[in-house]
Amino acid sequence: MKEFNINNLVRKNILELQPYVSFRDNNTFENPVFLDANESAFGELNRYPDSTQKELKEKLAAMKNVSAKQIAVGNGSDELIDLIVKVFCEPKKDAILMMNPSFAMYGFYASVNENKVVKLNLDENFGIDKEEFLKISKEEKPKVFFLCSPNNPTGNSIEGIEFYIKNFNGIVVVDEAYIEFSEHKSCIELLGKCPNLIVLQTFSKAWGMAGARVGIAYSSQEIIKLINTVKSPYNINSLSLNKIMQLINYKNIIEENIKIL
Ligand SMILES: *Cc1c(COP(=O)(O)O)cnc(C)c1O
């Protein structure tokens, strides 16, 4: 990778965008009477949820040994894929790179945003041909590479992922939706040395919480800030947030789910 400057990869209009800030994010109140958001004063779900998902991020930060500022929470990792395309890919101009076969949603969101979808055909062992990867990256200059490992639908992990992160002139998104089923380590540990890396994980698979729609992105503080700027303020609803906060303390759930699956 050439000299890395995130500002050269981000769409210009996004760099200039001011994020929506909920008044309550930066204020604490004693005996509050909230009139700022026109909510009802009664009921169970009357208040808007925490737009910053602070509690969940602090919990995940401790679990994954990263800063809470390196975490963005999405309405499923699907929403995070959409947001990543929106942050980095100029409509009608930029391209994304994805493996073939792989998870269809990368191509779907790129197409919604009018970005070209370049496909890297996997070899007979469902691995990546390095020469082909380098050639196609040079020719097509895709902005974002979605690397799914373990890959859906082939099930195998991609070997030597660091090579692809280091040799790509753009953002590499490692989608780890199935990491809990794998012997391989998460790429989260590469974040310190790979400024162009985003790692996606989800509560939908091994955690068994697909109905809650909660996905996580781990990256640099700069990239996370951009994703948070573009997301809808209250993208995770209170019911899902509360449920995940209950579940996350029940550590055996992943092992139990994996045994059943
Ligand atoms: C299921 C799946 C997702 C989507 O996860 P959600 O968090 O439910 O949106 C993302 N990537 C891959 C590879 C998947 O299989």
The ligand as an SDF file (V2000), in Angstrom:
LIG
                    3D

 15 15  0  0  0  0  0  0  0  0999 V2000
  -25.2970  -13.2360    7.5870 C   0  0  0  0  0  0  0  0  0  0  0  0
  -24.1600  -12.4870    7.0140 C   0  0  0  0  0  0  0  0  0  0  0  0
  -24.0250  -11.1080    7.1800 C   0  0  0  0  0  0  0  0  0  0  0  0
  -25.1620  -10.2620    7.6580 C   0  0  0  0  0  0  0  0  0  0  0  0
  -25.2690  -10.1990    8.9730 O   0  0  0  0  0  0  0  0  0  0  0  0
  -26.3250   -9.2540    9.6800 P   0  0  0  0  0  0  0  0  0  0  0  0
  -25.5000   -8.7600   10.8350 O   0  0  0  0  0  0  0  0  0  0  0  0
  -27.4550  -10.1280   10.0690 O   0  0  0  0  0  0  0  0  0  0  0  0
  -26.7450   -8.1530    8.7650 O   0  0  0  0  0  0  0  0  0  0  0  0
  -22.8930  -10.4710    6.7230 C   0  0  0  0  0  0  0  0  0  0  0  0
  -21.9470  -11.1410    6.0880 N   0  0  0  0  0  0  0  0  0  0  0  0
  -22.0420  -12.4690    5.8860 C   0  0  0  0  0  0  0  0  0  0  0  0
  -20.9700  -13.1510    5.1580 C   0  0  0  0  0  0  0  0  0  0  0  0
  -23.1480  -13.1750    6.3140 C   0  0  0  0  0  0  0  0  0  0  0  0
  -23.2610  -14.4780    6.0450 O   0  0  0  0  0  0  0  0  0  0  0  0
  1  2  1  0
  2  3  1  0
  2 14  2  0
  3  4  1  0
  3 10  2  0
  4  5  1  0
  5  6  1  0
  6  7  2  0
  6  8  1  0
  6  9  1  0
 10 11  1  0
 11 12  2  0
 12 13  1  0
 12 14  1  0
 14 15  1  0
M  END
$$$$
